[in-house]
Amino acid sequence: MGDYNLEGLNPRDFQHLVQAIAREKIAVGITAFGDGRDGNRDLSYKGVMDYPSHEDRWDGYLVVGCKFNQHPTGEPSKDKAWAVKQLDSDLKKFLNKRRKLQKPQYYIFVTNVRLSSVPKTGGERPSL
């Protein structure tokens, strides 16, 4: 996988990038939501998707949450903590009965924060 400078984007451009990738890789008809009250969704789709593969397609309600950190610290544990806090906050909103949000069968969290694939190790230092 390539190493892209996502920090060079702004929150709106980051979301537009995620939208384009989602429409190409998940489903052409994915719905994007703009600024404001969006029911805790940046993108959503309901139905059969082209993801994760053409042989094993997801079928149901998908929500994609985009979280762009405008000022990453470069410190893996701090940036990871920021991302986890954003994810926890969004997921808790689906559990709040007063909000009456439809719970997704699938949830994809997308962030510009560099995360490690190694369990419990935090983020990943940017390569120079």
MARNUTI-896564 format. One record per residue: residue in three letters; x negated, y negated, z negated of N, C-alpha, C, O in turn. Coordinates in nm, 3 decimals, m for minus. Layout:
BEGIN
+------+---------+---------+---------+---------+----------+---------+---------+---------+---------+---------+---------+---------+
| lolo |  n_east | n_north |    n_up | ca_east | ca_north |   ca_up |  c_east | c_north |    c_up |  o_east | o_north |    o_up |
+------+---------+---------+---------+---------+----------+---------+---------+---------+---------+---------+---------+---------+
|  ALA |       X |       Y |       Z |       X |        Y |       Z |       X |       Y |       Z |       X |       Y |       Z |
...
+------+---------+---------+---------+---------+----------+---------+---------+---------+---------+---------+---------+---------+
//
This chain:
BEGIN
+------+---------+---------+---------+---------+----------+---------+---------+---------+---------+---------+---------+---------+
| lolo |  n_east | n_north |    n_up | ca_east | ca_north |   ca_up |  c_east | c_north |    c_up |  o_east | o_north |    o_up |
+------+---------+---------+---------+---------+----------+---------+---------+---------+---------+---------+---------+---------+
|  MET |  m0.085 |   0.118 |   0.000 |   0.000 |    0.000 |   0.000 |  m0.089 |  m0.124 |   0.000 |  m0.194 |  m0.126 |  m0.063 |
|  GLY |  m0.046 |  m0.225 |   0.071 |  m0.121 |   m0.349 |   0.080 |  m0.117 |  m0.429 |  m0.049 |  m0.033 |  m0.405 |  m0.137 |
|  ASP |  m0.209 |  m0.523 |  m0.059 |  m0.214 |   m0.613 |  m0.175 |  m0.176 |  m0.751 |  m0.124 |  m0.252 |  m0.816 |  m0.053 |
|  TYR |  m0.057 |  m0.796 |  m0.161 |  m0.004 |   m0.921 |  m0.109 |   0.000 |  m1.027 |  m0.219 |   0.027 |  m0.996 |  m0.335 |
|  ASN |  m0.026 |  m1.152 |  m0.182 |  m0.023 |   m1.262 |  m0.276 |   0.121 |  m1.311 |  m0.293 |   0.161 |  m1.411 |  m0.232 |
|  LEU |   0.198 |  m1.242 |  m0.374 |   0.337 |   m1.281 |  m0.398 |   0.347 |  m1.406 |  m0.482 |   0.449 |  m1.474 |  m0.480 |
|  GLU |   0.242 |  m1.438 |  m0.557 |   0.243 |   m1.560 |  m0.639 |   0.245 |  m1.685 |  m0.552 |   0.278 |  m1.793 |  m0.601 |
|  GLY |   0.210 |  m1.671 |  m0.424 |   0.214 |   m1.784 |  m0.333 |   0.355 |  m1.821 |  m0.290 |   0.375 |  m1.924 |  m0.224 |
|  LEU |   0.452 |  m1.740 |  m0.326 |   0.592 |   m1.767 |  m0.293 |   0.657 |  m1.848 |  m0.405 |   0.595 |  m1.873 |  m0.508 |
|  ASN |   0.779 |  m1.888 |  m0.383 |   0.861 |   m1.947 |  m0.491 |   0.977 |  m1.849 |  m0.515 |   0.995 |  m1.755 |  m0.438 |
|  PRO |   1.056 |  m1.870 |  m0.622 |   1.162 |   m1.773 |  m0.653 |   1.259 |  m1.747 |  m0.538 |   1.298 |  m1.632 |  m0.515 |
|  ARG |   1.297 |  m1.848 |  m0.465 |   1.394 |   m1.830 |  m0.356 |   1.331 |  m1.752 |  m0.240 |   1.394 |  m1.661 |  m0.186 |
|  ASP |   1.207 |  m1.786 |  m0.203 |   1.141 |   m1.714 |  m0.095 |   1.114 |  m1.569 |  m0.134 |   1.122 |  m1.479 |  m0.051 |
|  PHE |   1.083 |  m1.545 |  m0.262 |   1.063 |   m1.409 |  m0.310 |   1.192 |  m1.329 |  m0.294 |   1.189 |  m1.215 |  m0.248 |
|  GLN |   1.304 |  m1.390 |  m0.331 |   1.432 |   m1.321 |  m0.317 |   1.463 |  m1.295 |  m0.170 |   1.516 |  m1.190 |  m0.136 |
|  HIS |   1.432 |  m1.389 |  m0.083 |   1.456 |   m1.369 |   0.060 |   1.369 |  m1.255 |   0.114 |   1.415 |  m1.178 |   0.199 |
|  LEU |   1.246 |  m1.244 |   0.066 |   1.160 |   m1.133 |   0.106 |   1.220 |  m1.000 |   0.062 |   1.224 |  m0.904 |   0.140 |
|  VAL |   1.266 |  m0.994 |  m0.063 |   1.329 |   m0.871 |  m0.114 |   1.455 |  m0.838 |  m0.034 |   1.479 |  m0.722 |  m0.003 |
|  GLN |   1.534 |  m0.939 |   0.001 |   1.654 |   m0.917 |   0.082 |   1.618 |  m0.853 |   0.216 |   1.682 |  m0.757 |   0.258 |
|  ALA |   1.517 |  m0.907 |   0.281 |   1.477 |   m0.855 |   0.412 |   1.431 |  m0.710 |   0.402 |   1.467 |  m0.626 |   0.485 |
|  ILE |   1.352 |  m0.680 |   0.301 |   1.304 |   m0.542 |   0.283 |   1.421 |  m0.450 |   0.250 |   1.429 |  m0.339 |   0.304 |
|  ALA |   1.512 |  m0.495 |   0.163 |   1.626 |   m0.413 |   0.124 |   1.717 |  m0.384 |   0.244 |   1.767 |  m0.272 |   0.258 |
|  ARG |   1.737 |  m0.482 |   0.330 |   1.821 |   m0.459 |   0.447 |   1.756 |  m0.364 |   0.545 |   1.824 |  m0.290 |   0.616 |
|  GLU |   1.626 |  m0.364 |   0.550 |   1.554 |   m0.273 |   0.639 |   1.546 |  m0.132 |   0.582 |   1.561 |  m0.035 |   0.656 |
|  LYS |   1.523 |  m0.119 |   0.452 |   1.492 |    0.011 |   0.392 |   1.608 |   0.075 |   0.316 |   1.610 |   0.197 |   0.299 |
|  ILE |   1.705 |  m0.005 |   0.270 |   1.813 |    0.051 |   0.188 |   1.944 |   0.056 |   0.266 |   2.002 |   0.163 |   0.283 |
|  ALA |   1.991 |  m0.059 |   0.314 |   2.117 |   m0.064 |   0.390 |   2.128 |  m0.199 |   0.459 |   2.103 |  m0.304 |   0.398 |
|  VAL |   2.165 |  m0.197 |   0.584 |   2.180 |   m0.321 |   0.661 |   2.282 |  m0.414 |   0.597 |   2.265 |  m0.536 |   0.598 |
|  GLY |   2.388 |  m0.358 |   0.541 |   2.497 |   m0.438 |   0.487 |   2.480 |  m0.483 |   0.342 |   2.579 |  m0.521 |   0.279 |
|  ILE |   2.361 |  m0.480 |   0.290 |   2.339 |   m0.521 |   0.151 |   2.382 |  m0.667 |   0.135 |   2.354 |  m0.750 |   0.222 |
|  THR |   2.448 |  m0.698 |   0.026 |   2.497 |   m0.833 |   0.001 |   2.399 |  m0.909 |  m0.088 |   2.355 |  m0.858 |  m0.191 |
|  ALA |   2.367 |  m1.030 |  m0.047 |   2.277 |   m1.116 |  m0.125 |   2.359 |  m1.226 |  m0.192 |   2.454 |  m1.278 |  m0.134 |
|  PHE |   2.321 |  m1.259 |  m0.313 |   2.389 |   m1.365 |  m0.387 |   2.293 |  m1.481 |  m0.407 |   2.173 |  m1.460 |  m0.430 |
|  GLY |   2.343 |  m1.601 |  m0.399 |   2.260 |   m1.720 |  m0.415 |   2.251 |  m1.763 |  m0.560 |   2.276 |  m1.685 |  m0.652 |
|  ASP |   2.213 |  m1.887 |  m0.577 |   2.201 |   m1.944 |  m0.711 |   2.338 |  m1.949 |  m0.779 |   2.441 |  m1.957 |  m0.713 |
|  GLY |   2.335 |  m1.944 |  m0.910 |   2.459 |   m1.958 |  m0.985 |   2.508 |  m1.826 |  m1.038 |   2.434 |  m1.727 |  m1.043 |
|  ARG |   2.634 |  m1.825 |  m1.079 |   2.694 |   m1.706 |  m1.139 |   2.711 |  m1.598 |  m1.033 |   2.789 |  m1.612 |  m0.939 |
|  ASP |   2.635 |  m1.490 |  m1.051 |   2.637 |   m1.385 |  m0.951 |   2.670 |  m1.249 |  m1.009 |   2.646 |  m1.146 |  m0.945 |
|  GLY |   2.726 |  m1.246 |  m1.129 |   2.762 |   m1.118 |  m1.189 |   2.642 |  m1.031 |  m1.218 |   2.650 |  m0.909 |  m1.214 |
|  ASN |   2.529 |  m1.096 |  m1.248 |   2.406 |   m1.026 |  m1.284 |   2.348 |  m0.946 |  m1.167 |   2.285 |  m0.842 |  m1.187 |
|  ARG |   2.370 |  m0.996 |  m1.046 |   2.319 |   m0.928 |  m0.927 |   2.247 |  m1.029 |  m0.839 |   2.294 |  m1.141 |  m0.822 |
|  ASP |   2.135 |  m0.990 |  m0.785 |   2.073 |   m1.069 |  m0.680 |   2.111 |  m1.010 |  m0.545 |   2.133 |  m1.082 |  m0.447 |
|  LEU |   2.119 |  m0.877 |  m0.542 |   2.163 |   m0.805 |  m0.424 |   2.251 |  m0.689 |  m0.471 |   2.233 |  m0.638 |  m0.581 |
|  SER |   2.345 |  m0.649 |  m0.388 |   2.424 |   m0.531 |  m0.422 |   2.470 |  m0.462 |  m0.296 |   2.472 |  m0.519 |  m0.187 |
|  TYR |   2.506 |  m0.336 |  m0.313 |   2.558 |   m0.257 |  m0.202 |   2.642 |  m0.144 |  m0.261 |   2.609 |  m0.089 |  m0.365 |
|  LYS |   2.750 |  m0.112 |  m0.191 |   2.835 |   m0.001 |  m0.233 |   2.858 |   0.089 |  m0.113 |   2.906 |   0.045 |  m0.009 |
|  GLY |   2.823 |   0.217 |  m0.129 |   2.841 |    0.312 |  m0.020 |   2.718 |   0.400 |  m0.004 |   2.636 |   0.411 |  m0.095 |
|  VAL |   2.708 |   0.462 |   0.113 |   2.596 |    0.550 |   0.143 |   2.480 |   0.464 |   0.195 |   2.498 |   0.380 |   0.283 |
|  MET |   2.362 |   0.487 |   0.138 |   2.243 |    0.409 |   0.172 |   2.143 |   0.493 |   0.249 |   2.150 |   0.616 |   0.247 |
|  ASP |   2.052 |   0.428 |   0.315 |   1.943 |    0.495 |   0.386 |   1.826 |   0.520 |   0.291 |   1.713 |   0.539 |   0.336 |
|  TYR |   1.850 |   0.519 |   0.164 |   1.746 |    0.527 |   0.062 |   1.778 |   0.637 |  m0.037 |   1.896 |   0.655 |  m0.068 |
|  PRO |   1.685 |   0.710 |  m0.087 |   1.540 |    0.702 |  m0.067 |   1.492 |   0.766 |   0.062 |   1.377 |   0.746 |   0.100 |
|  SER |   1.577 |   0.845 |   0.130 |   1.539 |    0.902 |   0.259 |   1.666 |   0.934 |   0.337 |   1.776 |   0.934 |   0.281 |
|  HIS |   1.652 |   0.961 |   0.465 |   1.769 |    0.996 |   0.547 |   1.826 |   1.133 |   0.507 |   1.943 |   1.160 |   0.531 |
|  GLU |   1.743 |   1.217 |   0.448 |   1.789 |    1.350 |   0.406 |   1.853 |   1.349 |   0.268 |   1.939 |   1.432 |   0.239 |
|  ASP |   1.811 |   1.256 |   0.183 |   1.858 |    1.251 |   0.044 |   1.906 |   1.109 |   0.013 |   1.839 |   1.034 |  m0.058 |
|  ARG |   2.021 |   1.073 |   0.066 |   2.072 |    0.936 |   0.056 |   2.146 |   0.911 |  m0.074 |   2.219 |   0.997 |  m0.124 |
|  TRP |   2.126 |   0.791 |  m0.127 |   2.205 |    0.749 |  m0.242 |   2.345 |   0.715 |  m0.192 |   2.361 |   0.665 |  m0.080 |
|  ASP |   2.445 |   0.741 |  m0.275 |   2.583 |    0.708 |  m0.243 |   2.646 |   0.655 |  m0.370 |   2.664 |   0.730 |  m0.466 |
|  GLY |   2.680 |   0.527 |  m0.373 |   2.737 |    0.467 |  m0.493 |   2.714 |   0.318 |  m0.494 |   2.698 |   0.255 |  m0.389 |
|  TYR |   2.713 |   0.263 |  m0.613 |   2.699 |    0.118 |  m0.631 |   2.556 |   0.088 |  m0.674 |   2.510 |   0.137 |  m0.777 |
|  LEU |   2.487 |   0.005 |  m0.596 |   2.350 |   m0.035 |  m0.621 |   2.345 |  m0.182 |  m0.656 |   2.412 |  m0.264 |  m0.593 |
|  VAL |   2.265 |  m0.216 |  m0.756 |   2.234 |   m0.354 |  m0.789 |   2.083 |  m0.369 |  m0.784 |   2.009 |  m0.284 |  m0.834 |
|  VAL |   2.037 |  m0.477 |  m0.722 |   1.895 |   m0.510 |  m0.718 |   1.876 |  m0.639 |  m0.796 |   1.941 |  m0.740 |  m0.768 |
|  GLY |   1.786 |  m0.636 |  m0.892 |   1.752 |   m0.755 |  m0.970 |   1.615 |  m0.805 |  m0.931 |   1.518 |  m0.729 |  m0.937 |
|  CYS |   1.605 |  m0.931 |  m0.891 |   1.477 |   m0.992 |  m0.852 |   1.431 |  m1.086 |  m0.963 |   1.505 |  m1.176 |  m1.003 |
|  LYS |   1.311 |  m1.066 |  m1.011 |   1.256 |   m1.152 |  m1.116 |   1.119 |  m1.201 |  m1.072 |   1.025 |  m1.123 |  m1.058 |
|  PHE |   1.109 |  m1.332 |  m1.053 |   0.986 |   m1.394 |  m1.006 |   0.925 |  m1.474 |  m1.120 |   0.988 |  m1.566 |  m1.172 |
|  ASN |   0.804 |  m1.439 |  m1.158 |   0.731 |   m1.513 |  m1.262 |   0.648 |  m1.620 |  m1.194 |   0.550 |  m1.590 |  m1.126 |
|  GLN |   0.687 |  m1.746 |  m1.213 |   0.617 |   m1.857 |  m1.147 |   0.478 |  m1.880 |  m1.205 |   0.392 |  m1.937 |  m1.138 |
|  HIS |   0.457 |  m1.838 |  m1.328 |   0.328 |   m1.864 |  m1.393 |   0.275 |  m1.738 |  m1.460 |   0.265 |  m1.733 |  m1.582 |
|  PRO |   0.239 |  m1.635 |  m1.380 |   0.183 |   m1.516 |  m1.443 |   0.053 |  m1.552 |  m1.514 |  m0.025 |  m1.635 |  m1.466 |
|  THR |   0.031 |  m1.489 |  m1.627 |  m0.087 |   m1.522 |  m1.708 |  m0.213 |  m1.454 |  m1.656 |  m0.324 |  m1.500 |  m1.685 |
|  GLY |  m0.197 |  m1.346 |  m1.581 |  m0.312 |   m1.268 |  m1.540 |  m0.353 |  m1.169 |  m1.648 |  m0.439 |  m1.084 |  m1.627 |
|  GLU |  m0.288 |  m1.180 |  m1.765 |  m0.312 |   m1.086 |  m1.874 |  m0.209 |  m0.975 |  m1.861 |  m0.090 |  m0.999 |  m1.880 |
|  PRO |  m0.253 |  m0.853 |  m1.828 |  m0.158 |   m0.746 |  m1.799 |  m0.052 |  m0.724 |  m1.906 |   0.065 |  m0.708 |  m1.871 |
|  SER |  m0.087 |  m0.722 |  m2.032 |   0.013 |   m0.693 |  m2.136 |   0.115 |  m0.805 |  m2.148 |   0.233 |  m0.778 |  m2.172 |
|  LYS |   0.074 |  m0.929 |  m2.133 |   0.169 |   m1.042 |  m2.143 |   0.263 |  m1.045 |  m2.023 |   0.383 |  m1.067 |  m2.039 |
|  ASP |   0.208 |  m1.023 |  m1.904 |   0.293 |   m1.024 |  m1.786 |   0.391 |  m0.906 |  m1.788 |   0.507 |  m0.920 |  m1.748 |
|  LYS |   0.344 |  m0.790 |  m1.834 |   0.432 |   m0.675 |  m1.847 |   0.543 |  m0.705 |  m1.947 |   0.659 |  m0.673 |  m1.922 |
|  ALA |   0.508 |  m0.766 |  m2.061 |   0.608 |   m0.800 |  m2.163 |   0.714 |  m0.893 |  m2.105 |   0.832 |  m0.877 |  m2.134 |
|  TRP |   0.673 |  m0.990 |  m2.023 |   0.769 |   m1.081 |  m1.958 |   0.864 |  m1.001 |  m1.869 |   0.985 |  m1.021 |  m1.874 |
|  ALA |   0.809 |  m0.911 |  m1.787 |   0.892 |   m0.833 |  m1.695 |   0.990 |  m0.744 |  m1.771 |   1.107 |  m0.735 |  m1.734 |
|  VAL |   0.942 |  m0.678 |  m1.876 |   1.029 |   m0.589 |  m1.954 |   1.140 |  m0.669 |  m2.021 |   1.254 |  m0.623 |  m2.028 |
|  LYS |   1.109 |  m0.789 |  m2.069 |   1.210 |   m0.875 |  m2.132 |   1.318 |  m0.912 |  m2.030 |   1.437 |  m0.912 |  m2.063 |
|  GLN |   1.277 |  m0.945 |  m1.908 |   1.374 |   m0.979 |  m1.803 |   1.464 |  m0.860 |  m1.770 |   1.585 |  m0.874 |  m1.757 |
|  LEU |   1.403 |  m0.743 |  m1.758 |   1.478 |   m0.622 |  m1.727 |   1.575 |  m0.587 |  m1.839 |   1.692 |  m0.559 |  m1.813 |
|  ASP |   1.528 |  m0.590 |  m1.963 |   1.616 |   m0.561 |  m2.078 |   1.735 |  m0.656 |  m2.082 |   1.849 |  m0.614 |  m2.105 |
|  SER |   1.708 |  m0.783 |  m2.060 |   1.815 |   m0.883 |  m2.064 |   1.921 |  m0.854 |  m1.958 |   2.041 |  m0.861 |  m1.986 |
|  ASP |   1.877 |  m0.823 |  m1.837 |   1.973 |   m0.794 |  m1.729 |   2.053 |  m0.668 |  m1.757 |   2.175 |  m0.666 |  m1.738 |
|  LEU |   1.986 |  m0.562 |  m1.802 |   2.057 |   m0.437 |  m1.826 |   2.157 |  m0.448 |  m1.941 |   2.263 |  m0.386 |  m1.937 |
|  LYS |   2.124 |  m0.527 |  m2.042 |   2.217 |   m0.546 |  m2.156 |   2.345 |  m0.615 |  m2.111 |   2.451 |  m0.592 |  m2.169 |
|  LYS |   2.336 |  m0.699 |  m2.009 |   2.456 |   m0.768 |  m1.960 |   2.559 |  m0.669 |  m1.905 |   2.679 |  m0.694 |  m1.913 |
|  PHE |   2.513 |  m0.559 |  m1.850 |   2.606 |   m0.457 |  m1.799 |   2.678 |  m0.384 |  m1.912 |   2.785 |  m0.328 |  m1.891 |
|  LEU |   2.620 |  m0.386 |  m2.030 |   2.680 |   m0.319 |  m2.145 |   2.776 |  m0.409 |  m2.224 |   2.852 |  m0.361 |  m2.308 |
|  ASN |   2.772 |  m0.539 |  m2.197 |   2.857 |   m0.635 |  m2.266 |   3.000 |  m0.625 |  m2.212 |   3.028 |  m0.666 |  m2.099 |
|  LYS |   3.090 |  m0.571 |  m2.293 |   3.229 |   m0.548 |  m2.249 |   3.301 |  m0.677 |  m2.212 |   3.389 |  m0.676 |  m2.125 |
|  ARG |   3.266 |  m0.788 |  m2.275 |   3.333 |   m0.916 |  m2.244 |   3.301 |  m0.963 |  m2.103 |   3.382 |  m1.032 |  m2.041 |
|  ARG |   3.184 |  m0.928 |  m2.052 |   3.145 |   m0.972 |  m1.917 |   3.218 |  m0.894 |  m1.808 |   3.233 |  m0.943 |  m1.696 |
|  LYS |   3.262 |  m0.774 |  m1.839 |   3.337 |   m0.690 |  m1.745 |   3.264 |  m0.670 |  m1.612 |   3.324 |  m0.675 |  m1.505 |
|  LEU |   3.134 |  m0.648 |  m1.620 |   3.055 |   m0.623 |  m1.500 |   3.063 |  m0.475 |  m1.462 |   3.059 |  m0.388 |  m1.548 |
|  GLN |   3.075 |  m0.449 |  m1.335 |   3.073 |   m0.311 |  m1.288 |   2.933 |  m0.255 |  m1.310 |   2.833 |  m0.316 |  m1.270 |
|  LYS |   2.926 |  m0.140 |  m1.374 |   2.796 |   m0.076 |  m1.399 |   2.750 |  m0.005 |  m1.271 |   2.826 |   0.070 |  m1.210 |
|  PRO |   2.626 |  m0.030 |  m1.233 |   2.576 |    0.036 |  m1.112 |   2.535 |   0.181 |  m1.138 |   2.493 |   0.216 |  m1.249 |
|  GLN |   2.547 |   0.263 |  m1.035 |   2.491 |    0.398 |  m1.042 |   2.340 |   0.392 |  m1.019 |   2.265 |   0.477 |  m1.066 |
|  TYR |   2.297 |   0.289 |  m0.945 |   2.156 |    0.271 |  m0.911 |   2.117 |   0.127 |  m0.940 |   2.192 |   0.034 |  m0.912 |
|  TYR |   1.997 |   0.110 |  m0.995 |   1.947 |   m0.025 |  m1.024 |   1.800 |  m0.030 |  m0.983 |   1.720 |   0.054 |  m1.025 |
|  ILE |   1.765 |  m0.128 |  m0.903 |   1.626 |   m0.148 |  m0.863 |   1.582 |  m0.283 |  m0.918 |   1.646 |  m0.385 |  m0.895 |
|  PHE |   1.472 |  m0.280 |  m0.990 |   1.412 |   m0.401 |  m1.049 |   1.290 |  m0.438 |  m0.965 |   1.199 |  m0.357 |  m0.948 |
|  VAL |   1.290 |  m0.561 |  m0.914 |   1.180 |   m0.608 |  m0.829 |   1.119 |  m0.731 |  m0.893 |   1.190 |  m0.824 |  m0.931 |
|  THR |   0.986 |  m0.731 |  m0.905 |   0.916 |   m0.844 |  m0.965 |   0.784 |  m0.868 |  m0.893 |   0.731 |  m0.778 |  m0.828 |
|  ASN |   0.733 |  m0.989 |  m0.904 |   0.601 |   m1.020 |  m0.850 |   0.491 |  m0.990 |  m0.951 |   0.372 |  m0.999 |  m0.918 |
|  VAL |   0.528 |  m0.953 |  m1.073 |   0.429 |   m0.919 |  m1.175 |   0.366 |  m0.786 |  m1.140 |   0.435 |  m0.690 |  m1.105 |
|  ARG |   0.236 |  m0.779 |  m1.148 |   0.164 |   m0.656 |  m1.117 |   0.180 |  m0.558 |  m1.232 |   0.147 |  m0.588 |  m1.347 |
|  LEU |   0.232 |  m0.441 |  m1.200 |   0.255 |   m0.337 |  m1.300 |   0.170 |  m0.215 |  m1.269 |   0.143 |  m0.185 |  m1.152 |
|  SER |   0.129 |  m0.147 |  m1.372 |   0.049 |   m0.026 |  m1.356 |   0.141 |   0.095 |  m1.343 |   0.252 |   0.096 |  m1.397 |
|  SER |   0.096 |   0.195 |  m1.271 |   0.173 |    0.318 |  m1.261 |   0.140 |   0.415 |  m1.374 |   0.203 |   0.520 |  m1.387 |
|  VAL |   0.042 |   0.378 |  m1.456 |   0.002 |    0.464 |  m1.567 |   0.092 |   0.434 |  m1.687 |   0.100 |   0.319 |  m1.730 |
|  PRO |   0.161 |   0.535 |  m1.743 |   0.254 |    0.513 |  m1.853 |   0.187 |   0.443 |  m1.973 |   0.075 |   0.476 |  m2.012 |
|  LYS |   0.260 |   0.346 |  m2.030 |   0.224 |    0.277 |  m2.153 |   0.095 |   0.195 |  m2.145 |   0.038 |   0.160 |  m2.249 |
|  THR |   0.047 |   0.165 |  m2.024 |  m0.076 |    0.088 |  m2.016 |  m0.052 |  m0.059 |  m1.981 |  m0.145 |  m0.139 |  m1.989 |
|  GLY |   0.068 |  m0.095 |  m1.944 |   0.096 |   m0.235 |  m1.918 |   0.086 |  m0.270 |  m1.772 |   0.111 |  m0.188 |  m1.683 |
|  GLY |   0.049 |  m0.394 |  m1.750 |   0.037 |   m0.443 |  m1.614 |  m0.094 |  m0.404 |  m1.552 |  m0.166 |  m0.317 |  m1.601 |
|  GLU |  m0.123 |  m0.470 |  m1.444 |  m0.245 |   m0.437 |  m1.370 |  m0.314 |  m0.568 |  m1.337 |  m0.250 |  m0.662 |  m1.291 |
|  ARG |  m0.443 |  m0.574 |  m1.360 |  m0.519 |   m0.695 |  m1.328 |  m0.519 |  m0.717 |  m1.178 |  m0.534 |  m0.622 |  m1.101 |
|  PRO |  m0.504 |  m0.842 |  m1.136 |  m0.510 |   m0.870 |  m0.991 |  m0.649 |  m0.838 |  m0.936 |  m0.749 |  m0.860 |  m1.003 |
|  SER |  m0.653 |  m0.785 |  m0.815 |  m0.782 |   m0.762 |  m0.752 |  m0.829 |  m0.892 |  m0.691 |  m0.749 |  m0.971 |  m0.642 |
|  LEU |  m0.958 |  m0.912 |  m0.693 |  m1.014 |   m1.036 |  m0.637 |  m1.082 |  m1.012 |  m0.505 |  m1.135 |  m1.105 |  m0.444 |
+------+---------+---------+---------+---------+----------+---------+---------+---------+---------+---------+---------+---------+
//
